């Protein structure tokens, strides 16, 4: 038994005999205890004297009070322990403080009954027991599953007994709800006897499918109902499983079979309150599709999806109908009702025709695709091939006989074949198909004709008019225009323009693409950028292309030509800075070249005088008029006085009036360098011969000829007279070469220089006439 004690000291009124009614105090020191009740107690005094054996003490400490039993009579100084005859539980919680005593006696009368001796101490001992308290409800309470078809486990823990109130059992109740929100009244379920702080019990869900059931538990103790705990409601509830839903669709294929594998498919199954766990597959048979055998389980499948497939074993007896049933099983092994399929029949049938059979296009230039789909295998008659035939028509109305085309080996229920249109433009071709199968020709399908036909394209016709303008151009573009294209059976989608060039208008290069114009029109225009090469000729061709890429023949345009300035004329004479003595020197000119051929006129201008040309002034030219490329001509000016001159040359194209670059020459017409030689007066000297030599070399240089190196110097007083005839001959030869060069320059010249009629020479010094002849000819060149 537990107890607490107060130590007593510092008593008052010691060594004094005291009668009843006397009070005194002492100091009390001790611990406290709460929640308890005193069961007994004692008071110990260490040094007292008692008289008559009738005395006892009432005392108070804090708010607590008590009384002792009667002291025995013993007048000698002694210690004594007396039991408490009365007490209040407040003494347990009083704590240290002053304890007050009042002396009492059990009988009436007077006289002293107690003497406290000096140095007295004491002890107040209180025996107690703790008060009983209620048990504690569990801190956790839940069911093992929130969805069940059978019992689940209700578990709790965290309960505790009360003070002086050990756990003896647990009381369980339940309530129900249709929506897990609004609950009915609590109903007693059971009491589980146990002294542990946790426990469990097997509990059932609601008997109504889809209903929820929750539970509450309270702790019961040995102290009785007054000290039971409060209720602990389970933190979850258990729902009674709802039935799963059978599949909404069950299909067995093929509907008619022989040796084929059967495919059983289903969909639309839904779990109830539990997920789908699997399906039970059953079947039954009939010979008349009316009276059926009992359902036989074929398989139990484990799967969570609401749809699935299965390859069942089926009767192979011809004439037997089979029906399949499927029920859904949920995770709690609850089964739905059975959903039955339509029946299937064991038999042999022809293959089923395609549901679609058509050509990829109805108008074509080349091969198209013939496609089919939706064919079906016959029962016991697997597809092995597709037989194709065709027939033709000119109007898509009256058709010719069918002609075998090909047999396409295939086991597929769809396919395609590349087929050609008719070889005749504009003619229609259609196709038909039948299916061959493993059961043989008896079970071939009927013929199926394509839903459309294909026509061989008629190509477009080239334009009837195709022009290019202007025919001659310098800058800018060429305007191409066309019209008269005629579409065939397909619309025009584009025109293609190509171009080819020629330097002479005769030999043409390869055509190269110029442009492709997307258009549906049968006429049009286009601005082309022509060649920028002078004299280059260009021609164009155009074809029309239809939407099937069929191309018409080419239409050819007229030729256009780029203006071609001639190249600068070649001036052989006068040589730059040349010198001559003739008043009418000859200008040796050769026309330049120009791309594309054609003709040109040669123009000459002396100084600031007007231009003269081979067309307007033909008399000035050895060959006049418009001249071709590389043609030589000789220009003879009006008489020129001695002096310095600048002459300009150019050529002008006869068609475009394009002007060539100009060529300029500066030259000098010299006065006669010769001393007059008079017969029988003037003696021919070495100086006369040297002046002739210088003059002829100047003339030769003027005409672009090389100067001569003479065979011998002529030196006064040294050159032998006998050699002079040879020097004259040298001079004559040098002159003849100039005359020949001028005459040979233009073979067409009809007014050539006459060959010199040389005067005979004699030995010794040249005669006056010989010298005069040489001078005259040189001055005329």
C-alpha positions in Angstrom: 0.0 0.0 0.0 1.5 3.4 -0.9 1.9 6.1 1.8 3.2 9.5 2.4 4.6 11.0 5.6 4.8 14.4 7.1 7.7 15.0 9.5 6.6 17.1 12.5 8.8 19.5 14.5 8.8 22.7 16.4 5.9 21.8 18.6 4.5 24.5 20.8 3.4 24.2 24.5 6.0 21.6 25.4 6.6 20.5 29.0 3.1 21.5 29.8 0.3 19.4 31.1 -2.7 20.0 28.9 -6.4 19.4 29.4 -8.9 18.8 26.7 -9.6 21.8 24.6 -5.9 22.9 24.5 -4.4 23.7 21.1 -0.9 23.7 19.8 0.9 23.6 16.5 3.9 22.1 14.9 5.7 22.4 11.6 4.9 19.7 9.0 7.1 18.8 6.1 6.3 16.3 3.4 5.4 15.4 -0.2 1.9 15.3 -1.6 -0.1 12.9 -3.8 -3.2 13.6 -6.0 -6.0 11.5 -7.3 -5.9 9.2 -4.3 -7.9 8.3 -1.2 -6.6 7.7 2.4 -7.2 4.1 3.6 -5.5 4.4 7.1 -2.9 6.4 8.9 -0.9 6.8 12.1 0.5 9.6 14.2 3.9 9.1 15.9 5.0 11.3 18.8 8.6 10.8 20.1 8.3 12.2 23.6 5.0 12.5 25.5 3.3 11.8 28.8 -0.3 10.7 28.9 -2.8 10.6 31.7 -6.0 8.7 32.3 -6.1 7.1 28.9 -8.9 9.2 27.5 -7.1 11.8 25.4 -7.0 12.0 21.6 -6.1 14.8 19.1 -8.0 16.5 16.3 -5.7 18.1 13.7 -5.8 20.1 10.5 -3.2 20.6 7.8 -4.1 22.8 4.9 -7.7 22.0 4.1 -7.3 18.5 5.4 -8.4 17.3 8.8 -8.1 14.2 10.9 -8.5 12.6 14.3 -6.3 10.1 16.2 -7.3 7.2 18.4 -7.1 7.4 22.2 -3.6 7.6 23.7 -3.0 5.0 26.4 -2.3 6.1 30.0 1.4 6.4 30.7 2.7 9.2 32.8 6.3 8.3 32.1 8.0 10.1 29.2 7.6 7.8 26.2 7.0 7.6 22.4 3.7 6.5 21.1 2.0 5.7 17.7 -1.7 5.9 17.5 -3.9 5.1 14.5 -6.0 7.7 12.9 -9.7 7.3 13.6 -10.7 9.8 11.0 -9.2 11.7 8.1 -10.0 13.7 5.0 -8.3 13.1 1.6 -7.3 16.7 1.5 -4.4 15.8 3.8 -2.8 14.0 0.8 -2.5 17.3 -1.1 -1.9 19.7 1.8 1.9 19.7 1.5 4.3 21.3 4.0 3.0 23.8 6.4 1.7 24.3 10.0 -0.4 21.5 11.5 -2.8 22.6 14.2 -3.8 20.2 17.0 -6.7 20.3 19.5 -6.6 18.0 22.5 -9.8 16.1 23.1 -11.0 13.5 25.5 -13.3 10.6 25.0 -15.1 11.1 28.3 -16.5 14.0 30.1 -14.5 15.4 32.9 -11.6 17.6 33.5 -8.0 17.1 34.2 -4.8 17.0 32.2 -4.5 14.3 29.6 -1.3 15.1 27.6 2.2 16.6 28.1 4.5 17.2 25.2 8.1 16.9 26.2 10.8 19.3 25.1 12.5 18.2 21.8 9.5 16.3 20.7 9.2 15.2 17.0 6.6 13.3 15.2 5.5 11.7 12.0 2.0 11.7 10.4 1.8 8.7 8.1 -1.1 8.5 5.5 -1.7 5.2 3.7 -3.6 5.7 0.5 -4.9 4.1 -2.7 -5.1 5.9 -6.1 -8.6 6.7 -7.3 -10.1 4.6 -10.2 -10.2 6.4 -13.8 -11.9 5.5 -17.0 -10.1 3.4 -19.6 -8.7 5.1 -22.8 -10.3 4.4 -26.1 -8.1 3.0 -28.9 -6.1 5.7 -30.9 -6.4 3.7 -34.1 -9.3 1.8 -35.5 -9.8 0.6 -39.1 -10.9 -2.2 -41.3 -8.4 -4.2 -43.4 -10.3 -3.6 -46.6 -12.7 -1.0 -47.8 -14.4 -3.3 -50.3 -15.3 -6.9 -49.6 -17.5 -9.7 -50.5 -17.0 -11.5 -47.2 -15.6 -10.7 -43.7 -12.8 -8.3 -43.2 -10.6 -7.6 -40.1 -11.5 -4.8 -37.7 -8.3 -3.8 -35.9 -7.6 -1.4 -33.1 -4.7 -0.3 -31.0 -3.5 2.4 -28.6 -6.1 1.6 -25.9 -5.2 1.9 -22.2 -6.6 0.9 -18.9 -7.6 3.5 -16.2 -6.3 3.9 -12.7 -7.4 1.0 -10.7 -9.3 0.0 -13.8 -7.5 -2.7 -15.9 -8.8 -3.4 -19.5 -11.2 -6.3 -19.4 -12.8 -6.2 -22.9 -13.8 -4.2 -26.0 -17.3 -3.4 -27.1 -18.0 -3.2 -30.9 -21.0 -1.6 -32.7 -21.7 -0.8 -36.4 -23.8 1.5 -38.5 -24.6 1.6 -42.3 -24.9 4.0 -45.1 -25.8 3.9 -48.8 -23.5 6.8 -49.7 -20.7 6.7 -47.1 -21.9 10.1 -45.9 -25.3 9.8 -44.1 -25.2 7.0 -41.5 -27.8 5.1 -39.7 -28.0 4.3 -35.9 -25.3 2.3 -34.2 -26.1 -1.4 -33.7 -24.4 -3.6 -31.1 -22.2 -6.2 -32.8 -20.1 -8.1 -30.2 -17.8 -7.8 -27.2 -14.2 -9.1 -27.5 -12.8 -10.2 -24.2 -9.1 -9.3 -23.8 -6.8 -7.4 -21.5 -4.4 -6.2 -24.2 -4.2 -2.6 -25.5 -4.9 -3.7 -29.1 -7.0 -6.3 -30.8 -9.0 -7.3 -33.8 -12.2 -9.0 -34.8 -13.6 -10.5 -38.0 -16.5 -8.4 -39.1 -18.9 -8.7 -42.0 -19.8 -6.0 -44.6 -23.4 -5.0 -45.1 -25.7 -7.6 -46.4 -26.9 -5.1 -49.0 -24.7 -4.8 -52.1 -23.1 -1.5 -52.4 -23.8 -0.4 -48.9 -21.1 0.8 -46.5 -20.6 -0.3 -42.9 -18.4 1.4 -40.3 -17.6 0.4 -36.7 -16.9 1.9 -33.3 -15.0 0.4 -30.4 -14.8 1.3 -26.7 -12.6 0.0 -23.9 -14.2 -1.7 -20.9 -12.4 -2.0 -17.5 -12.6 -3.8 -14.2 -13.9 -0.6 -12.5 -17.2 -1.1 -14.2 -19.4 0.7 -16.7 -18.8 4.1 -15.1 -15.2 3.8 -16.2 -15.6 2.6 -19.8 -13.8 4.7 -22.4 -15.4 6.8 -25.1 -16.1 5.4 -28.5 -13.5 5.2 -31.3 -15.1 5.3 -34.8 -13.1 3.4 -37.5 -11.3 5.7 -39.8 -12.6 3.9 -42.9 -15.6 1.8 -43.8 -16.1 -1.4 -45.7 -18.4 -1.6 -48.7 -20.2 -4.7 -49.9 -19.0 -5.5 -53.4 -21.4 -4.7 -56.3 -21.7 -7.1 -59.2 -19.6 -6.6 -62.3 -21.3 -6.0 -65.7 -21.1 -8.6 -68.4 -19.7 -7.6 -71.8 -22.1 -5.5 -73.9 -20.9 -7.2 -77.1 -19.7 -10.7 -77.8 -18.8 -11.7 -81.3 -17.6 -15.0 -82.7 -16.1 -15.0 -86.2 -16.3 -16.2 -88.9 -20.1 -16.7 -88.8 -19.6 -19.7 -91.1 -16.5 -21.8 -90.8 -15.0 -25.1 -91.7 -11.4 -25.5 -90.8 -10.8 -21.9 -89.9 -9.7 -20.8 -86.5 -12.5 -19.1 -84.5 -11.9 -15.7 -83.0 -14.1 -14.8 -80.0 -14.0 -11.1 -79.1 -15.8 -9.1 -76.5 -16.0 -5.6 -75.2 -17.9 -3.3 -72.8 -17.4 -5.3 -69.6 -17.2 -3.1 -66.5 -16.2 -3.9 -63.0 -18.7 -3.1 -60.2 -17.1 -1.8 -57.0 -14.2 -4.1 -57.7 -11.9 -4.1 -60.7 -12.2 -6.8 -63.4 -10.1 -9.8 -62.6 -11.0 -12.0 -65.5 -13.7 -13.8 -67.6 -15.3 -17.2 -67.7 -15.7 -18.5 -71.3 -18.5 -21.1 -71.9 -20.1 -22.6 -75.0 -23.1 -24.6 -76.0 -24.1 -26.4 -79.3 -27.2 -27.0 -81.4 -28.1 -28.8 -84.6 -31.1 -26.5 -85.4 -30.0 -23.2 -83.9 -32.9 -23.4 -81.5 -32.5 -26.3 -79.0 -29.2 -25.9 -77.1 -27.1 -28.1 -74.9 -26.1 -27.0 -71.4 -23.3 -24.4 -71.1 -19.8 -25.9 -70.8 -16.9 -24.0 -69.3 -14.1 -23.6 -71.8 -11.7 -21.4 -69.9 -11.3 -18.9 -67.1 -9.1 -16.0 -68.3 -7.2 -13.7 -66.0 -7.2 -10.1 -67.4 -8.2 -6.6 -66.2 -9.3 -5.1 -69.5 -13.0 -4.8 -70.3 -12.4 -6.3 -73.7 -10.5 -9.2 -75.1 -10.1 -12.0 -77.5 -10.0 -15.8 -77.2 -9.5 -18.6 -79.7 -11.9 -21.3 -78.5 -12.0 -24.9 -79.4 -15.1 -25.5 -81.6 -17.0 -28.4 -83.1 -15.9 -29.3 -86.7 -19.0 -31.3 -87.4 -20.7 -29.9 -90.5 -24.1 -28.5 -89.6 -23.3 -27.8 -86.0 -24.1 -24.4 -84.5 -22.0 -23.1 -81.6 -22.8 -20.2 -79.2 -20.4 -18.7 -76.7 -21.1 -17.1 -73.4 -18.9 -14.8 -71.4 -19.3 -13.6 -67.8 -17.2 -11.1 -66.0 -15.3 -11.9 -62.8 -14.2 -9.2 -60.4 -11.3 -9.0 -58.0 -13.5 -10.5 -55.2 -14.4 -13.4 -57.4 -18.0 -12.2 -58.0 -19.4 -13.1 -61.4 -21.7 -11.2 -63.6 -24.5 -12.6 -65.7 -23.6 -14.4 -69.0 -23.5 -12.5 -72.3 -24.1 -14.8 -75.2 -22.7 -14.4 -78.8 -24.6 -15.0 -82.0 -24.3 -18.6 -83.1 -21.7 -19.7 -85.7 -22.2 -22.6 -88.2 -19.7 -25.2 -89.4 -20.0 -25.4 -93.2 -18.2 -24.7 -96.6 -19.0 -21.5 -98.5 -17.7 -19.5 -101.5 -15.4 -16.6 -100.7 -17.1 -13.3 -100.2 -16.7 -10.6 -102.9 -14.8 -7.3 -102.0 -16.9 -4.5 -100.7 -14.8 -2.0 -102.7 -13.3 -2.5 -106.2 -12.2 0.6 -108.1 -9.4 2.3 -110.1 -7.3 5.0 -108.6 -8.1 7.4 -111.4 -10.5 7.6 -114.4 -8.2 9.4 -116.8 -4.6 8.5 -117.3 -1.6 8.6 -119.6 0.0 5.6 -118.0 -0.6 2.7 -115.6 -3.1 3.1 -112.7 -3.8 1.1 -109.6 -6.8 -1.3 -109.4 -7.6 -1.8 -105.8 -10.0 -4.0 -103.9 -10.8 -4.6 -100.2 -13.4 -6.2 -98.0 -13.2 -9.7 -99.5 -13.8 -12.6 -97.1 -12.6 -16.1 -96.9 -15.3 -18.7 -97.4 -15.9 -21.3 -94.7 -13.3 -24.0 -95.4 -12.3 -22.0 -98.4 -9.3 -19.8 -97.9 -8.6 -17.1 -100.6 -5.8 -18.2 -102.9 -5.9 -15.7 -105.8 -7.8 -13.0 -107.6 -8.7 -13.4 -111.3 -8.8 -10.2 -113.3 -10.3 -9.5 -116.8 -10.9 -6.3 -118.7 -13.2 -5.0 -121.5 -13.1 -1.8 -123.6 -15.4 0.8 -125.0 -15.2 3.9 -127.1 -18.1 5.6 -125.3 -18.2 4.0 -121.8 -21.6 2.6 -122.7 -21.2 -0.2 -125.2 -18.5 -2.6 -124.0 -16.6 -5.3 -125.8 -16.0 -8.8 -124.7 -14.1 -9.6 -121.5 -10.4 -10.4 -122.0 -8.3 -12.3 -119.4 -5.7 -10.0 -117.8 -3.9 -11.8 -115.0 -4.3 -13.9 -111.8 -3.0 -12.3 -108.7 -1.9 -14.9 -106.1 -2.8 -13.7 -102.6 -4.4 -14.9 -99.4 -5.1 -11.4 -98.3 -8.7 -10.0 -98.2 -7.5 -6.8 -100.0 -5.0 -6.1 -102.7 -4.1 -4.0 -105.7 -2.7 -4.4 -109.2 -1.0 -2.0 -111.6 -3.0 -2.0 -114.8 -2.7 -0.2 -118.1 -5.4 1.9 -119.8 -6.4 1.1 -123.4 -3.6 1.5 -126.0 -6.0 3.7 -128.0 -6.2 7.3 -126.9 -9.7 8.2 -125.7 -10.8 4.6 -125.2 -12.3 3.4 -121.9 -11.3 0.2 -120.1 -13.1 -1.4 -117.1 -12.1 -4.5 -115.1 -13.8 -7.4 -113.2 -12.6 -9.7 -110.5 -13.5 -13.0 -109.0 -11.9 -14.8 -106.0 -10.4 -18.3 -106.1 -10.2 -20.4 -103.0 -8.8 -23.6 -101.6 -12.2 -25.4 -102.0 -11.8 -25.3 -105.8 -13.6 -23.8 -108.7 -17.0 -24.9 -107.4 -16.6 -22.4 -104.6 -15.1 -19.5 -106.7 -16.9 -16.3 -106.1 -19.1 -14.5 -108.6 -17.6 -11.8 -110.8 -17.5 -8.3 -109.5 -17.1 -5.3 -112.0 -15.1 -2.3 -111.0 -17.2 0.7 -109.9 -15.4 3.0 -112.4 -13.4 2.8 -115.5 -10.2 4.4 -116.9 -9.9 6.3 -120.1 -6.7 6.6 -122.1 -5.8 10.3 -122.2 -5.9 12.3 -125.5 -2.9 14.6 -125.5 -3.2 18.4 -126.1 -2.6 20.0 -129.5 0.2 22.6 -129.9 -0.7 26.2 -130.5 -1.5 27.2 -134.1 0.2 30.6 -133.8 3.5 31.3 -132.0 5.3 34.5 -132.7 8.4 36.4 -131.3 8.7 40.1 -131.7 10.6 42.2 -132.6 12.5 40.2 -135.2 15.6 42.4 -134.7 16.4 43.9 -131.3 19.1 45.8 -129.5 17.9 46.0 -125.9 14.8 45.0 -124.0 12.8 41.8 -124.1 11.1 39.6 -126.8 7.4 39.4 -126.6 6.3 35.8 -127.2 2.6 35.3 -128.0 0.7 32.1 -128.8 -2.8 30.9 -129.3 -4.8 28.0 -130.6 -3.8 25.3 -128.1 -6.5 22.7 -127.9 -6.8 20.5 -124.7 -7.3 16.8 -125.1 -9.2 14.9 -122.5 -7.3 16.6 -119.7 -7.0 20.2 -118.9 -3.9 22.1 -119.8 -1.7 22.6 -116.7 1.4 24.3 -118.2 3.2 25.4 -121.3 7.0 24.8 -121.7 9.1 27.3 -123.7 12.5 26.4 -125.0 15.0 28.4 -126.9 18.0 27.7 -129.3 20.6 30.1 -130.6 22.6 30.4 -133.8 25.5 32.6 -134.8 24.7 32.4 -138.5 21.0 31.7 -138.5 21.6 28.3 -140.2 23.3 26.0 -137.7 21.3 25.9 -134.5 22.4 24.8 -131.0 20.5 22.5 -128.7 17.2 23.7 -127.3 17.4 24.7 -123.7 14.6 25.3 -121.2 13.5 28.9 -121.0 10.5 28.8 -118.7 7.6 26.7 -117.6 4.3 28.6 -117.1 1.6 27.2 -115.0 -1.6 28.0 -116.9 -4.9 26.4 -118.0 -5.3 28.9 -120.8 -5.1 28.0 -124.5 -3.3 31.2 -125.4 -0.9 33.5 -123.6 2.1 35.8 -123.7 5.6 35.8 -122.2 8.4 38.4 -122.0 11.6 36.6 -122.8 15.1 37.9 -122.1 16.9 37.2 -125.4 20.6 36.7 -126.0 22.8 39.7 -125.3 25.4 38.5 -127.8 25.5 40.8 -130.8 24.4 39.2 -134.0 23.1 36.1 -132.2 19.9 34.7 -133.6 17.3 33.0 -131.3 14.2 31.0 -132.0 11.7 29.5 -129.6 9.5 26.5 -129.4 6.5 25.8 -127.2 4.7 22.7 -126.1 1.5 22.3 -123.9 1.4 19.8 -121.1 -1.9 18.6 -119.6 -2.6 17.5 -116.0 -1.6 14.0 -116.8 1.8 15.2 -118.1 1.0 14.4 -121.7 2.9 16.8 -124.0 1.8 18.2 -127.3 4.0 18.6 -130.3 6.2 21.7 -130.5 5.1 25.0 -132.2 8.1 26.9 -133.6 8.4 30.7 -133.5 10.0 33.0 -136.1 13.7 33.9 -135.6 14.8 37.1 -133.7 18.3 38.5 -133.9 20.4 40.7 -131.7 21.7 43.9 -133.3 25.3 43.2 -134.4 27.6 46.1 -134.8 30.4 45.1 -137.1 33.8 44.8 -135.7 36.1 47.7 -136.6 37.3 47.6 -140.2 40.9 46.5 -140.8 42.9 49.4 -142.3 45.9 48.2 -144.2 46.7 51.6 -145.7 47.4 54.3 -144.8 49.8 53.0 -142.1 49.7 55.2 -139.0 52.0 58.2 -139.5 52.5 57.0 -143.1 53.8 59.3 -145.8 52.8 59.4 -149.4 53.3 61.7 -152.4 50.0 61.0 -154.3 47.2 63.5 -154.2 44.8 60.6 -154.3 46.4 57.9 -152.2 44.5 54.6 -151.9 43.0 53.5 -148.6 43.1 49.7 -148.3 40.1 48.6 -146.1 38.8 45.2 -145.1 35.3 44.9 -143.5 35.2 43.5 -140.1 33.1 40.5 -138.9 29.7 40.6 -137.4 27.8 37.7 -135.6 25.1 36.2 -137.7 26.5 37.3 -141.1 24.6 40.1 -142.8 26.1 43.0 -144.6 27.6 46.4 -143.8 28.7 49.6 -145.5 32.2 51.0 -145.1 32.4 54.7 -144.2 35.4 57.1 -144.5 35.8 60.6 -143.3 38.9 62.8 -143.9 39.3 65.3 -141.2 36.1 67.1 -140.5 34.6 66.5 -144.0 31.4 64.6 -144.4 31.3 60.8 -144.2 31.4 59.0 -147.5 30.4 55.3 -147.6 30.3 52.4 -150.0 26.6 52.7 -150.5 26.1 56.4 -151.0 29.4 57.0 -152.7 30.2 53.7 -154.5 32.4 55.6 -157.0 34.9 56.1 -154.2 35.3 52.4 -153.5 36.8 49.6 -155.5 33.8 47.5 -154.3 30.8 49.5 -153.4 27.4 48.9 -151.8 26.7 46.7 -148.7 29.6 44.4 -148.1 29.8 41.0 -146.4 32.2 40.1 -143.6 35.9 40.3 -144.5 35.5 42.0 -147.9 38.4 44.2 -149.0 37.7 47.5 -150.7 39.9 50.4 -151.8 38.8 54.0 -151.2 40.1 56.7 -153.4 39.7 60.3 -152.0 39.4 63.5 -153.8 42.7 65.1 -154.6 44.5 66.1 -151.4 47.0 69.0 -151.2 50.2 68.3 -149.5 49.8 68.4 -145.7 48.9 66.4 -142.6 45.6 64.5 -142.5 43.5 62.4 -140.2 41.2 59.9 -141.7 38.5 57.9 -139.8 37.1 54.6 -140.8 34.0 52.7 -139.6 31.4 50.2 -140.7 27.6 50.3 -140.3 25.3 47.3 -140.1 22.9 47.2 -143.1 19.9 46.1 -141.0 20.2 47.7 -137.6 22.4 50.6 -138.5 24.7 49.5 -135.6 28.0 51.3 -135.9 31.4 49.6 -135.5 34.2 51.0 -133.5 36.1 53.7 -135.4 39.7 53.4 -136.7 41.7 56.5 -137.1 44.9 57.0 -139.1 47.1 60.1 -139.4 49.3 60.5 -142.4 51.1 63.1 -144.5 50.8 64.0 -148.2 54.3 65.2 -149.1 55.2 67.6 -151.8 57.3 66.1 -154.6 60.8 65.5 -153.3 62.3 65.2 -156.7 64.5 67.7 -158.6 63.2 68.3 -162.0 65.3 66.4 -164.5 65.4 68.1 -167.9 66.7 66.2 -170.9 70.1 67.3 -172.1 70.2 69.7 -169.2 70.1 67.8 -165.9 72.8 65.3 -165.2 71.4 62.3 -163.3 73.4 62.1 -160.1 73.6 59.8 -157.1 71.3 62.2 -155.1 68.6 61.6 -157.7 68.8 57.9 -157.2 68.8 58.1 -153.4 65.7 60.4 -153.4 63.9 57.8 -155.5 64.9 55.1 -153.1 63.7 57.1 -150.1 60.4 58.0 -151.8 59.6 54.4 -152.8 60.3 53.2 -149.3 57.9 55.9 -147.9 55.2 54.7 -150.3 55.8 51.1 -149.4 55.5 52.0 -145.7 52.3 53.9 -146.4 50.8 50.7 -147.8 52.0 48.6 -144.9 54.8 47.0 -146.9 58.3 46.5 -145.6 61.0 48.9 -146.6 63.7 47.5 -148.9 67.4 47.1 -148.1 69.2 48.1 -151.3 71.9 45.9 -152.9 74.4 48.7 -153.0 74.8 52.2 -151.6 74.9 54.9 -154.3 77.7 57.2 -153.4 78.7 60.2 -155.5 82.0 59.6 -157.2 82.2 56.1 -156.0 79.3 54.1 -157.5 80.3 52.7 -160.8 78.3 54.0 -163.7 78.0 50.5 -165.1 75.9 49.5 -162.0 73.3 52.2 -162.4 71.0 50.1 -164.6 70.8 47.5 -161.9 69.8 50.2 -159.4 67.0 51.3 -161.8 65.8 47.8 -162.1 65.7 47.5 -158.3 63.6 50.7 -158.1 61.2 49.4 -160.8 60.8 46.1 -158.9 60.0 47.9 -155.7 57.4 50.0 -157.5 55.9 46.9 -159.2 55.5 45.3 -155.8 53.4 48.3 -154.6 51.3 48.3 -157.7 50.8 44.5 -157.4 49.9 44.9 -153.7 47.3 47.5 -154.4 45.8 45.6 -157.3 45.8 42.3 -155.4 44.1 43.9 -152.4 40.6 43.8 -154.0 40.3 41.1 -156.6 36.9 42.4 -157.6 38.3 45.9 -158.4 37.6 46.6 -162.0 39.7 49.7 -162.2 43.1 48.3 -161.3 46.3 50.3 -161.6 48.0 49.5 -164.9 51.2 47.7 -164.9 54.1 50.2 -165.6 55.2 50.3 -169.2 58.8 50.7 -168.5 61.0 52.7 -170.9 64.0 50.6 -172.0 67.2 51.4 -170.2 70.7 51.6 -171.5 74.0 51.2 -170.0 75.5 54.0 -168.1 73.6 56.8 -166.5 69.8 56.5 -166.7 68.2 58.5 -169.4 66.1 61.5 -168.4 62.9 59.8 -169.5 63.7 56.8 -167.3 64.1 59.0 -164.3 61.0 61.0 -165.1 59.0 57.8 -165.5 60.1 56.6 -162.0 59.2 59.9 -160.4 55.8 60.1 -162.1 54.8 56.6 -161.0 55.9 57.2 -157.4 54.0 60.5 -157.2 50.9 58.6 -158.5 51.0 55.9 -155.9 
